[in-house]
Amino acid sequence: MAPPPVRAADPIRLVALGDSLTAGFGVGPKDAFPVKLEAALKAKGRNVTIANAGVSGDTSTGGADRLDWSVPEGTQGVIVELGANDMLRGLSPDVTAKAIGRILDRLKARNIPILLTGMRAAPNLGPDFGKRYEAVFTDYASERGLDFYPFFLDGVAGDRALNQQDGIHPNPKGVDVIVEKILPTVERFLDRIEAGRG
């Protein structure tokens, strides 16, 4: 049998670039998504650090505007979780597409791998809006061959037991579900980063 691959001694440095869903709105610092994701990865033997670059209330345009100082030099991968506030404010999907495109272009120019997470539109915004909005994420992922997690709130959205009283932001149990569901995608993302480091 071949020996197991030797993992690099230095941790892989990720940044979670997002809005309140990343920042940990309404939960304690230890219950924020990047903190719990890092802990789950370390429990699986992954040598990784995840910086929390979530800003509550941020739109995708806001994320694009602060990208360079939110993602410092030495970052080896970025989880992009933005666009939910665009949808809640009813901004045109064209605006979201332009901003997400700016983020992806800038990270590509800096040779930083990307894991893009998608979002779904609230049903009350209508089927046309929903289709155009959700296509922003799926189209970019497909066109650019990105690592992609289609719905950040999969398994959590609409479940009262997993959300805070506002029905929008996950509670600590909801964050646990998000981490559990996204973990395999993040591990594949890390595998690709590690392969690139070799």
Backbone as JSON Lines, residues from 0, in Angstrom:
{"i":0,"aa":"M","n":[0.83,-1.2,0.0],"ca":[0.0,0.0,0.0],"c":[0.86,1.25,0.0]}
{"i":1,"aa":"A","n":[0.43,2.22,-0.76],"ca":[1.16,3.49,-0.78],"c":[0.87,4.26,0.5]}
{"i":2,"aa":"P","n":[1.85,4.99,1.0],"ca":[1.61,5.78,2.22],"c":[0.61,6.9,1.93]}
{"i":3,"aa":"P","n":[-0.11,7.36,2.96],"ca":[-1.06,8.45,2.74],"c":[-0.33,9.72,2.31]}
{"i":4,"aa":"P","n":[-0.97,10.56,1.54],"ca":[-0.31,11.8,1.11],"c":[0.02,12.67,2.31]}
{"i":5,"aa":"V","n":[1.17,13.3,2.23],"ca":[1.6,14.19,3.31],"c":[1.0,15.58,3.07]}
{"i":6,"aa":"R","n":[0.26,16.06,4.05],"ca":[-0.34,17.38,3.91],"c":[0.69,18.45,4.27]}
{"i":7,"aa":"A","n":[0.61,19.57,3.59],"ca":[1.53,20.67,3.86],"c":[1.39,21.12,5.32]}
{"i":8,"aa":"A","n":[2.53,21.5,5.91],"ca":[2.54,21.88,7.32],"c":[1.78,23.18,7.55]}
{"i":9,"aa":"D","n":[1.89,24.1,6.62],"ca":[1.21,25.38,6.79],"c":[-0.27,25.24,6.48]}
{"i":10,"aa":"P","n":[-1.13,25.89,7.28],"ca":[-2.57,25.79,7.0],"c":[-2.95,26.49,5.71]}
{"i":11,"aa":"I","n":[-3.99,25.97,5.08],"ca":[-4.56,26.67,3.94],"c":[-5.39,27.83,4.48]}
{"i":12,"aa":"R","n":[-5.13,29.0,3.97],"ca":[-5.79,30.21,4.47],"c":[-6.96,30.58,3.55]}
{"i":13,"aa":"L","n":[-8.16,30.4,4.08],"ca":[-9.37,30.77,3.35],"c":[-9.96,32.05,3.93]}
{"i":14,"aa":"V","n":[-10.74,32.73,3.1],"ca":[-11.54,33.87,3.53],"c":[-12.98,33.59,3.15]}
{"i":15,"aa":"A","n":[-13.9,33.78,4.09],"ca":[-15.33,33.7,3.79],"c":[-15.83,35.13,3.59]}
{"i":16,"aa":"L","n":[-16.1,35.47,2.33],"ca":[-16.54,36.81,1.96],"c":[-18.06,36.79,1.83]}
{"i":17,"aa":"G","n":[-18.75,37.49,2.72],"ca":[-20.2,37.38,2.68],"c":[-20.92,38.5,3.41]}
{"i":18,"aa":"D","n":[-22.2,38.23,3.68],"ca":[-23.06,39.19,4.36],"c":[-23.34,38.67,5.78]}
{"i":19,"aa":"S","n":[-24.53,38.96,6.31],"ca":[-24.85,38.57,7.68],"c":[-24.85,37.06,7.88]}
{"i":20,"aa":"L","n":[-25.12,36.29,6.82],"ca":[-25.13,34.83,6.93],"c":[-23.73,34.3,7.22]}
{"i":21,"aa":"T","n":[-22.71,35.02,6.76],"ca":[-21.33,34.69,7.07],"c":[-20.89,35.35,8.36]}
{"i":22,"aa":"A","n":[-21.26,36.6,8.55],"ca":[-20.81,37.37,9.71],"c":[-21.26,36.75,11.02]}
{"i":23,"aa":"G","n":[-22.45,36.11,11.0],"ca":[-22.98,35.51,12.22],"c":[-23.98,36.41,12.93]}
{"i":24,"aa":"F","n":[-24.78,37.13,12.15],"ca":[-25.78,38.03,12.72],"c":[-26.7,37.29,13.7]}
{"i":25,"aa":"G","n":[-26.82,37.83,14.92],"ca":[-27.76,37.28,15.89],"c":[-27.29,36.05,16.65]}
{"i":26,"aa":"V","n":[-26.07,35.6,16.35],"ca":[-25.52,34.47,17.11],"c":[-24.18,34.9,17.7]}
{"i":27,"aa":"G","n":[-23.68,34.14,18.66],"ca":[-22.4,34.47,19.26],"c":[-21.25,34.25,18.28]}
{"i":28,"aa":"P","n":[-20.11,34.89,18.54],"ca":[-18.96,34.75,17.63],"c":[-18.57,33.3,17.37]}
{"i":29,"aa":"K","n":[-18.71,32.43,18.38],"ca":[-18.33,31.03,18.21],"c":[-19.3,30.26,17.32]}
{"i":30,"aa":"D","n":[-20.48,30.85,17.09],"ca":[-21.49,30.17,16.27],"c":[-21.55,30.7,14.84]}
{"i":31,"aa":"A","n":[-20.66,31.61,14.47],"ca":[-20.64,32.12,13.11],"c":[-20.2,31.02,12.14]}
{"i":32,"aa":"F","n":[-20.72,31.08,10.93],"ca":[-20.44,30.05,9.92],"c":[-18.95,29.78,9.71]}
{"i":33,"aa":"P","n":[-18.09,30.8,9.52],"ca":[-16.67,30.48,9.27],"c":[-16.0,29.76,10.45]}
{"i":34,"aa":"V","n":[-16.4,30.12,11.67],"ca":[-15.81,29.51,12.87],"c":[-16.21,28.04,12.95]}
{"i":35,"aa":"K","n":[-17.48,27.78,12.75],"ca":[-17.96,26.39,12.83],"c":[-17.45,25.55,11.66]}
{"i":36,"aa":"L","n":[-17.33,26.15,10.5],"ca":[-16.8,25.41,9.35],"c":[-15.33,25.05,9.58]}
{"i":37,"aa":"E","n":[-14.57,26.0,10.07],"ca":[-13.15,25.72,10.36],"c":[-13.03,24.58,11.38]}
{"i":38,"aa":"A","n":[-13.85,24.63,12.43],"ca":[-13.81,23.57,13.45],"c":[-14.17,22.21,12.85]}
{"i":39,"aa":"A","n":[-15.18,22.18,11.97],"ca":[-15.59,20.91,11.35],"c":[-14.49,20.36,10.45]}
{"i":40,"aa":"L","n":[-13.81,21.24,9.74],"ca":[-12.72,20.81,8.86],"c":[-11.54,20.28,9.68]}
{"i":41,"aa":"K","n":[-11.22,20.98,10.76],"ca":[-10.1,20.53,11.6],"c":[-10.41,19.18,12.24]}
{"i":42,"aa":"A","n":[-11.69,18.97,12.57],"ca":[-12.09,17.69,13.14],"c":[-11.89,16.55,12.15]}
{"i":43,"aa":"K","n":[-11.84,16.89,10.86],"ca":[-11.61,15.89,9.82],"c":[-10.14,15.86,9.39]}
{"i":44,"aa":"G","n":[-9.29,16.51,10.18],"ca":[-7.86,16.48,9.9],"c":[-7.38,17.49,8.89]}
{"i":45,"aa":"R","n":[-8.22,18.47,8.58],"ca":[-7.83,19.5,7.62],"c":[-7.11,20.64,8.32]}
{"i":46,"aa":"N","n":[-5.95,21.0,7.81],"ca":[-5.17,22.11,8.36],"c":[-5.58,23.38,7.61]}
{"i":47,"aa":"V","n":[-6.51,24.13,8.22],"ca":[-7.11,25.26,7.51],"c":[-7.47,26.35,8.51]}
{"i":48,"aa":"T","n":[-7.38,27.58,8.07],"ca":[-7.92,28.71,8.82],"c":[-8.9,29.45,7.92]}
{"i":49,"aa":"I","n":[-9.98,29.94,8.53],"ca":[-10.99,30.66,7.75],"c":[-11.26,32.01,8.38]}
{"i":50,"aa":"A","n":[-10.91,33.07,7.69],"ca":[-11.15,34.42,8.17],"c":[-12.59,34.82,7.87]}
{"i":51,"aa":"N","n":[-13.23,35.46,8.83],"ca":[-14.62,35.9,8.67],"c":[-14.63,37.3,8.08]}
{"i":52,"aa":"A","n":[-14.94,37.39,6.78],"ca":[-15.07,38.68,6.1],"c":[-16.53,38.91,5.74]}
{"i":53,"aa":"G","n":[-17.41,38.6,6.69],"ca":[-18.84,38.85,6.51],"c":[-19.21,40.2,7.08]}
{"i":54,"aa":"V","n":[-20.04,40.93,6.37],"ca":[-20.54,42.24,6.82],"c":[-22.06,42.22,6.72]}
{"i":55,"aa":"S","n":[-22.71,42.33,7.86],"ca":[-24.18,42.29,7.87],"c":[-24.75,43.43,7.03]}
{"i":56,"aa":"G","n":[-25.74,43.08,6.21],"ca":[-26.39,44.06,5.36],"c":[-25.71,44.3,4.03]}
{"i":57,"aa":"D","n":[-24.57,43.66,3.82],"ca":[-23.82,43.91,2.59],"c":[-24.52,43.34,1.37]}
{"i":58,"aa":"T","n":[-24.52,44.1,0.3],"ca":[-24.97,43.62,-1.0],"c":[-23.77,43.05,-1.76]}
{"i":59,"aa":"S","n":[-24.03,42.44,-2.89],"ca":[-22.91,41.95,-3.7],"c":[-22.03,43.1,-4.17]}
{"i":60,"aa":"T","n":[-22.64,44.26,-4.44],"ca":[-21.85,45.43,-4.84],"c":[-20.95,45.88,-3.7]}
{"i":61,"aa":"G","n":[-21.48,45.88,-2.47],"ca":[-20.67,46.23,-1.33],"c":[-19.5,45.28,-1.15]}
{"i":62,"aa":"G","n":[-19.75,44.0,-1.36],"ca":[-18.69,43.02,-1.27],"c":[-17.62,43.23,-2.32]}
{"i":63,"aa":"A","n":[-18.04,43.59,-3.52],"ca":[-17.08,43.86,-4.59],"c":[-16.24,45.08,-4.27]}
{"i":64,"aa":"D","n":[-16.89,46.1,-3.69],"ca":[-16.18,47.35,-3.38],"c":[-15.1,47.16,-2.31]}
{"i":65,"aa":"R","n":[-15.31,46.23,-1.39],"ca":[-14.35,46.04,-0.3],"c":[-13.47,44.79,-0.49]}
{"i":66,"aa":"L","n":[-13.52,44.23,-1.67],"ca":[-12.86,42.94,-1.89],"c":[-11.38,42.95,-1.53]}
{"i":67,"aa":"D","n":[-10.64,43.93,-2.03],"ca":[-9.19,43.88,-1.87],"c":[-8.74,43.97,-0.41]}
{"i":68,"aa":"W","n":[-9.44,44.76,0.41],"ca":[-9.02,44.8,1.82],"c":[-9.66,43.7,2.64]}
{"i":69,"aa":"S","n":[-10.69,43.07,2.12],"ca":[-11.31,41.94,2.83],"c":[-10.55,40.64,2.57]}
{"i":70,"aa":"V","n":[-9.84,40.58,1.46],"ca":[-9.09,39.38,1.07],"c":[-7.61,39.74,1.01]}
{"i":71,"aa":"P","n":[-6.89,39.56,2.11],"ca":[-5.49,39.99,2.16],"c":[-4.57,39.13,1.32]}
{"i":72,"aa":"E","n":[-3.37,39.66,1.09],"ca":[-2.35,38.88,0.39],"c":[-2.08,37.6,1.18]}
{"i":73,"aa":"G","n":[-1.85,36.53,0.47],"ca":[-1.6,35.25,1.11],"c":[-2.83,34.38,1.23]}
{"i":74,"aa":"T","n":[-4.0,34.94,0.9],"ca":[-5.23,34.14,0.9],"c":[-5.15,33.1,-0.2]}
{"i":75,"aa":"Q","n":[-5.51,31.86,0.13],"ca":[-5.36,30.76,-0.84],"c":[-6.69,30.25,-1.38]}
{"i":76,"aa":"G","n":[-7.78,30.82,-0.91],"ca":[-9.1,30.44,-1.42],"c":[-10.15,31.33,-0.78]}
{"i":77,"aa":"V","n":[-11.21,31.61,-1.53],"ca":[-12.29,32.46,-1.03],"c":[-13.63,31.76,-1.23]}
{"i":78,"aa":"I","n":[-14.42,31.71,-0.15],"ca":[-15.81,31.27,-0.22],"c":[-16.65,32.53,-0.4]}
{"i":79,"aa":"V","n":[-17.31,32.66,-1.53],"ca":[-18.11,33.86,-1.82],"c":[-19.57,33.57,-1.5]}
{"i":80,"aa":"E","n":[-20.1,34.27,-0.5],"ca":[-21.51,34.13,-0.09],"c":[-22.13,35.52,-0.07]}
{"i":81,"aa":"L","n":[-22.61,35.94,-1.21],"ca":[-23.19,37.28,-1.34],"c":[-24.39,37.23,-2.28]}
{"i":82,"aa":"G","n":[-25.26,38.21,-2.16],"ca":[-26.4,38.3,-3.07],"c":[-27.75,38.21,-2.38]}
{"i":83,"aa":"A","n":[-27.79,37.7,-1.14],"ca":[-29.08,37.56,-0.46],"c":[-29.74,38.93,-0.22]}
{"i":84,"aa":"N","n":[-28.93,39.92,0.15],"ca":[-29.5,41.24,0.4],"c":[-29.94,41.92,-0.89]}
{"i":85,"aa":"D","n":[-29.27,41.62,-1.99],"ca":[-29.73,42.12,-3.29],"c":[-31.17,41.66,-3.54]}
{"i":86,"aa":"M","n":[-31.38,40.35,-3.27],"ca":[-32.69,39.75,-3.5],"c":[-33.73,40.34,-2.56]}
{"i":87,"aa":"L","n":[-33.39,40.47,-1.28],"ca":[-34.34,41.0,-0.3],"c":[-34.73,42.44,-0.59]}
{"i":88,"aa":"R","n":[-33.83,43.17,-1.21],"ca":[-34.11,44.57,-1.57],"c":[-34.75,44.69,-2.95]}
{"i":89,"aa":"G","n":[-34.88,43.56,-3.63],"ca":[-35.5,43.58,-4.95],"c":[-34.64,44.22,-6.02]}
{"i":90,"aa":"L","n":[-33.31,44.22,-5.82],"ca":[-32.42,44.78,-6.83],"c":[-32.46,43.92,-8.09]}
{"i":91,"aa":"S","n":[-32.25,44.56,-9.21],"ca":[-32.25,43.83,-10.47],"c":[-31.16,42.75,-10.46]}
{"i":92,"aa":"P","n":[-31.49,41.54,-10.93],"ca":[-30.46,40.51,-11.05],"c":[-29.27,40.95,-11.91]}
{"i":93,"aa":"D","n":[-29.5,41.92,-12.79],"ca":[-28.38,42.44,-13.6],"c":[-27.34,43.12,-12.71]}
{"i":94,"aa":"V","n":[-27.82,43.81,-11.67],"ca":[-26.91,44.47,-10.73],"c":[-26.1,43.42,-9.97]}
{"i":95,"aa":"T","n":[-26.78,42.38,-9.53],"ca":[-26.11,41.29,-8.82],"c":[-25.07,40.62,-9.72]}
{"i":96,"aa":"A","n":[-25.46,40.36,-10.95],"ca":[-24.55,39.7,-11.9],"c":[-23.3,40.54,-12.13]}
{"i":97,"aa":"K","n":[-23.47,41.83,-12.27],"ca":[-22.31,42.71,-12.51],"c":[-21.36,42.68,-11.32]}
{"i":98,"aa":"A","n":[-21.92,42.74,-10.1],"ca":[-21.08,42.77,-8.91],"c":[-20.37,41.44,-8.68]}
{"i":99,"aa":"I","n":[-21.11,40.34,-8.82],"ca":[-20.49,39.02,-8.64],"c":[-19.4,38.83,-9.69]}
{"i":100,"aa":"G","n":[-19.66,39.29,-10.9],"ca":[-18.66,39.21,-11.96],"c":[-17.39,39.97,-11.61]}
{"i":101,"aa":"R","n":[-17.54,41.15,-11.01],"ca":[-16.37,41.94,-10.57],"c":[-15.56,41.17,-9.53]}
{"i":102,"aa":"I","n":[-16.26,40.54,-8.59],"ca":[-15.58,39.76,-7.56],"c":[-14.8,38.6,-8.18]}
{"i":103,"aa":"L","n":[-15.46,37.87,-9.05],"ca":[-14.82,36.71,-9.68],"c":[-13.63,37.14,-10.54]}
{"i":104,"aa":"D","n":[-13.79,38.23,-11.28],"ca":[-12.71,38.71,-12.13],"c":[-11.49,39.12,-11.3]}
{"i":105,"aa":"R","n":[-11.76,39.82,-10.2],"ca":[-10.66,40.31,-9.37],"c":[-9.91,39.15,-8.7]}
{"i":106,"aa":"L","n":[-10.66,38.18,-8.21],"ca":[-10.01,37.03,-7.58],"c":[-9.22,36.21,-8.6]}
{"i":107,"aa":"K","n":[-9.78,36.09,-9.8],"ca":[-9.05,35.37,-10.86],"c":[-7.76,36.08,-11.19]}
{"i":108,"aa":"A","n":[-7.81,37.42,-11.26],"ca":[-6.61,38.2,-11.57],"c":[-5.55,38.02,-10.49]}
{"i":109,"aa":"R","n":[-5.99,37.73,-9.27],"ca":[-5.06,37.51,-8.16],"c":[-4.72,36.03,-8.0]}
{"i":110,"aa":"N","n":[-5.21,35.19,-8.91],"ca":[-4.94,33.75,-8.88],"c":[-5.4,33.09,-7.58]}
{"i":111,"aa":"I","n":[-6.57,33.53,-7.09],"ca":[-7.12,32.97,-5.87],"c":[-8.33,32.09,-6.23]}
{"i":112,"aa":"P","n":[-8.3,30.81,-5.9],"ca":[-9.43,29.91,-6.19],"c":[-10.71,30.36,-5.47]}
{"i":113,"aa":"I","n":[-11.84,30.02,-6.08],"ca":[-13.14,30.49,-5.61],"c":[-14.1,29.32,-5.4]}
{"i":114,"aa":"L","n":[-14.8,29.36,-4.27],"ca":[-15.97,28.51,-4.05],"c":[-17.16,29.45,-4.0]}
{"i":115,"aa":"L","n":[-18.01,29.38,-5.01],"ca":[-19.18,30.25,-5.1],"c":[-20.38,29.55,-4.48]}
{"i":116,"aa":"T","n":[-21.1,30.26,-3.62],"ca":[-22.35,29.72,-3.08],"c":[-23.52,30.47,-3.68]}
{"i":117,"aa":"G","n":[-24.58,29.74,-3.99],"ca":[-25.75,30.34,-4.6],"c":[-26.84,30.64,-3.59]}
{"i":118,"aa":"M","n":[-27.84,31.36,-4.05],"ca":[-28.98,31.73,-3.21],"c":[-30.24,31.57,-4.04]}
{"i":119,"aa":"R","n":[-31.35,31.36,-3.35],"ca":[-32.63,31.28,-4.05],"c":[-33.47,32.49,-3.69]}
{"i":120,"aa":"A","n":[-34.32,32.88,-4.62],"ca":[-35.17,34.05,-4.4],"c":[-36.42,33.68,-3.62]}
{"i":121,"aa":"A","n":[-36.88,34.63,-2.83],"ca":[-38.15,34.43,-2.12],"c":[-39.28,34.29,-3.13]}
{"i":122,"aa":"P","n":[-40.23,33.36,-2.9],"ca":[-41.31,33.12,-3.87],"c":[-42.16,34.35,-4.17]}
{"i":123,"aa":"N","n":[-42.28,35.26,-3.2],"ca":[-43.15,36.42,-3.42],"c":[-42.6,37.4,-4.45]}
{"i":124,"aa":"L","n":[-41.35,37.19,-4.87],"ca":[-40.77,38.07,-5.89],"c":[-41.15,37.62,-7.31]}
{"i":125,"aa":"G","n":[-41.81,36.48,-7.41],"ca":[-42.3,36.03,-8.7],"c":[-41.34,35.1,-9.41]}
{"i":126,"aa":"P","n":[-41.88,34.24,-10.28],"ca":[-41.05,33.24,-10.95],"c":[-40.01,33.82,-11.9]}
{"i":127,"aa":"D","n":[-40.35,34.92,-12.58],"ca":[-39.4,35.5,-13.53],"c":[-38.18,36.04,-12.8]}
{"i":128,"aa":"F","n":[-38.42,36.79,-11.73],"ca":[-37.31,37.32,-10.95],"c":[-36.47,36.17,-10.4]}
{"i":129,"aa":"G","n":[-37.15,35.18,-9.84],"ca":[-36.43,34.05,-9.24],"c":[-35.53,33.34,-10.24]}
{"i":130,"aa":"K","n":[-36.04,33.12,-11.43],"ca":[-35.26,32.42,-12.45],"c":[-34.03,33.23,-12.85]}
{"i":131,"aa":"R","n":[-34.21,34.53,-13.05],"ca":[-33.09,35.39,-13.45],"c":[-32.06,35.52,-12.32]}
{"i":132,"aa":"Y","n":[-32.57,35.65,-11.11],"ca":[-31.67,35.82,-9.96],"c":[-30.83,34.57,-9.71]}
{"i":133,"aa":"E","n":[-31.47,33.43,-9.67],"ca":[-30.75,32.19,-9.39],"c":[-29.78,31.83,-10.5]}
{"i":134,"aa":"A","n":[-30.1,32.26,-11.72],"ca":[-29.21,31.99,-12.86],"c":[-27.89,32.74,-12.76]}
{"i":135,"aa":"V","n":[-27.88,33.84,-12.02],"ca":[-26.62,34.58,-11.84],"c":[-25.55,33.63,-11.31]}
{"i":136,"aa":"F","n":[-25.9,32.86,-10.32],"ca":[-24.93,31.99,-9.66],"c":[-24.63,30.73,-10.48]}
{"i":137,"aa":"T","n":[-25.69,30.1,-10.97],"ca":[-25.47,28.86,-11.73],"c":[-24.73,29.12,-13.03]}
{"i":138,"aa":"D","n":[-25.03,30.24,-13.68],"ca":[-24.36,30.55,-14.95],"c":[-22.88,30.82,-14.75]}
{"i":139,"aa":"Y","n":[-22.55,31.62,-13.74],"ca":[-21.13,31.9,-13.48],"c":[-20.39,30.62,-13.13]}
{"i":140,"aa":"A","n":[-20.99,29.79,-12.29],"ca":[-20.33,28.55,-11.88],"c":[-20.05,27.67,-13.08]}
{"i":141,"aa":"S","n":[-21.04,27.57,-13.97],"ca":[-20.9,26.73,-15.15],"c":[-19.89,27.31,-16.14]}
{"i":142,"aa":"E","n":[-20.03,28.6,-16.43],"ca":[-19.17,29.24,-17.43],"c":[-17.7,29.24,-17.02]}
{"i":143,"aa":"R","n":[-17.46,29.37,-15.72],"ca":[-16.08,29.54,-15.25],"c":[-15.52,28.28,-14.58]}
{"i":144,"aa":"G","n":[-16.31,27.23,-14.54],"ca":[-15.83,25.99,-13.95],"c":[-15.49,26.12,-12.48]}
{"i":145,"aa":"L","n":[-16.31,26.86,-11.74],"ca":[-16.03,27.12,-10.33],"c":[-16.53,25.98,-9.44]}
{"i":146,"aa":"D","n":[-15.87,25.82,-8.31],"ca":[-16.46,25.02,-7.25],"c":[-17.73,25.74,-6.83]}
{"i":147,"aa":"F","n":[-18.83,24.99,-6.65],"ca":[-20.14,25.65,-6.49],"c":[-21.02,24.87,-5.52]}
{"i":148,"aa":"Y","n":[-21.64,25.63,-4.61],"ca":[-22.64,25.07,-3.7],"c":[-23.94,25.81,-4.01]}
{"i":149,"aa":"P","n":[-24.92,25.16,-4.6],"ca":[-26.06,25.85,-5.22],"c":[-26.92,26.71,-4.29]}
{"i":150,"aa":"F","n":[-27.11,26.29,-3.03],"ca":[-28.02,27.03,-2.16],"c":[-27.45,27.06,-0.75]}
{"i":151,"aa":"F","n":[-26.95,28.21,-0.35],"ca":[-26.27,28.33,0.94],"c":[-27.16,27.91,2.11]}
{"i":152,"aa":"L","n":[-28.45,28.19,2.02],"ca":[-29.38,27.9,3.12],"c":[-30.12,26.57,2.94]}
{"i":153,"aa":"D","n":[-29.54,25.68,2.14],"ca":[-30.17,24.38,1.91],"c":[-30.43,23.67,3.24]}
{"i":154,"aa":"G","n":[-31.66,23.21,3.43],"ca":[-32.01,22.49,4.64],"c":[-32.36,23.37,5.82]}
{"i":155,"aa":"V","n":[-32.18,24.69,5.66],"ca":[-32.41,25.64,6.76],"c":[-33.53,26.62,6.44]}
{"i":156,"aa":"A","n":[-33.55,27.11,5.21],"ca":[-34.56,28.11,4.82],"c":[-35.97,27.58,5.06]}
{"i":157,"aa":"G","n":[-36.77,28.38,5.73],"ca":[-38.16,28.02,5.96],"c":[-38.43,27.12,7.15]}
{"i":158,"aa":"D","n":[-37.38,26.68,7.83],"ca":[-37.55,25.81,9.0],"c":[-37.45,26.67,10.26]}
{"i":159,"aa":"R","n":[-38.56,26.85,10.95],"ca":[-38.58,27.72,12.13],"c":[-37.61,27.26,13.21]}
{"i":160,"aa":"A","n":[-37.43,25.96,13.32],"ca":[-36.55,25.42,14.36],"c":[-35.09,25.75,14.13]}
{"i":161,"aa":"L","n":[-34.76,26.12,12.9],"ca":[-33.36,26.35,12.54],"c":[-33.05,27.83,12.29]}
{"i":162,"aa":"N","n":[-34.07,28.68,12.47],"ca":[-33.88,30.11,12.21],"c":[-34.22,30.95,13.43]}
{"i":163,"aa":"Q","n":[-33.69,32.15,13.43],"ca":[-34.02,33.11,14.47],"c":[-35.45,33.61,14.25]}
{"i":164,"aa":"Q","n":[-35.91,34.46,15.15],"ca":[-37.3,34.91,15.09],"c":[-37.64,35.65,13.79]}
{"i":165,"aa":"D","n":[-36.62,36.26,13.16],"ca":[-36.89,36.97,11.91],"c":[-37.18,36.03,10.75]}
{"i":166,"aa":"G","n":[-36.93,34.73,10.94],"ca":[-37.2,33.76,9.88],"c":[-36.21,33.81,8.73]}
{"i":167,"aa":"I","n":[-35.19,34.63,8.86],"ca":[-34.22,34.82,7.77],"c":[-32.84,34.31,8.15]}
{"i":168,"aa":"H","n":[-32.42,34.64,9.36],"ca":[-31.06,34.3,9.78],"c":[-31.05,33.0,10.59]}
{"i":169,"aa":"P","n":[-30.13,32.09,10.27],"ca":[-30.08,30.83,11.0],"c":[-29.65,31.02,12.45]}
{"i":170,"aa":"N","n":[-30.19,30.19,13.33],"ca":[-29.73,30.15,14.71],"c":[-28.54,29.18,14.77]}
{"i":171,"aa":"P","n":[-27.94,28.99,15.95],"ca":[-26.77,28.09,16.01],"c":[-27.03,26.7,15.43]}
{"i":172,"aa":"K","n":[-28.21,26.14,15.67],"ca":[-28.52,24.83,15.09],"c":[-28.58,24.91,13.56]}
{"i":173,"aa":"G","n":[-29.11,26.02,13.06],"ca":[-29.16,26.22,11.61],"c":[-27.77,26.32,11.0]}
{"i":174,"aa":"V","n":[-26.88,27.01,11.7],"ca":[-25.5,27.11,11.21],"c":[-24.87,25.72,11.16]}
{"i":175,"aa":"D","n":[-25.16,24.9,12.16],"ca":[-24.64,23.53,12.15],"c":[-25.1,22.76,10.9]}
{"i":176,"aa":"V","n":[-26.37,22.95,10.52],"ca":[-26.89,22.27,9.34],"c":[-26.19,22.77,8.08]}
{"i":177,"aa":"I","n":[-26.02,24.1,7.98],"ca":[-25.32,24.66,6.81],"c":[-23.92,24.06,6.7]}
{"i":178,"aa":"V","n":[-23.2,24.03,7.81],"ca":[-21.83,23.5,7.81],"c":[-21.83,22.03,7.4]}
{"i":179,"aa":"E","n":[-22.73,21.24,7.97],"ca":[-22.79,19.82,7.66],"c":[-23.04,19.58,6.16]}
{"i":180,"aa":"K","n":[-23.94,20.38,5.59],"ca":[-24.32,20.16,4.19],"c":[-23.25,20.67,3.21]}
{"i":181,"aa":"I","n":[-22.58,21.76,3.57],"ca":[-21.6,22.33,2.63],"c":[-20.23,21.67,2.76]}
{"i":182,"aa":"L","n":[-20.02,20.93,3.85],"ca":[-18.7,20.38,4.14],"c":[-18.09,19.56,3.0]}
{"i":183,"aa":"P","n":[-18.81,18.64,2.37],"ca":[-18.2,17.87,1.27],"c":[-17.73,18.77,0.12]}
{"i":184,"aa":"T","n":[-18.5,19.82,-0.18],"ca":[-18.1,20.74,-1.25],"c":[-16.84,21.49,-0.87]}
{"i":185,"aa":"V","n":[-16.75,21.93,0.38],"ca":[-15.56,22.64,0.84],"c":[-14.35,21.72,0.84]}
{"i":186,"aa":"E","n":[-14.55,20.46,1.19],"ca":[-13.42,19.52,1.17],"c":[-12.9,19.3,-0.25]}
{"i":187,"aa":"R","n":[-13.8,19.22,-1.21],"ca":[-13.35,19.1,-2.61],"c":[-12.59,20.35,-3.03]}
{"i":188,"aa":"F","n":[-13.08,21.5,-2.59],"ca":[-12.4,22.78,-2.87],"c":[-10.99,22.76,-2.29]}
{"i":189,"aa":"L","n":[-10.85,22.3,-1.07],"ca":[-9.53,22.22,-0.44],"c":[-8.62,21.25,-1.17]}
{"i":190,"aa":"D","n":[-9.16,20.15,-1.63],"ca":[-8.37,19.17,-2.39],"c":[-7.77,19.84,-3.63]}
{"i":191,"aa":"R","n":[-8.58,20.67,-4.3],"ca":[-8.08,21.33,-5.51],"c":[-6.99,22.34,-5.16]}
{"i":192,"aa":"I","n":[-7.18,23.05,-4.04],"ca":[-6.17,24.02,-3.62],"c":[-4.87,23.29,-3.28]}
{"i":193,"aa":"E","n":[-5.0,22.19,-2.55],"ca":[-3.81,21.43,-2.16],"c":[-3.08,20.87,-3.38]}
{"i":194,"aa":"A","n":[-3.85,20.42,-4.37],"ca":[-3.24,19.92,-5.6],"c":[-2.46,21.03,-6.29]}
{"i":195,"aa":"G","n":[-2.99,22.24,-6.25],"ca":[-2.3,23.39,-6.85],"c":[-1.05,23.78,-6.09]}
{"i":196,"aa":"R","n":[-1.06,23.52,-4.78],"ca":[0.11,23.88,-3.96],"c":[1.27,22.92,-4.19]}
{"i":197,"aa":"G","n":[0.92,21.67,-4.59],"ca":[1.96,20.67,-4.76],"c":[2.96,21.05,-5.82]}
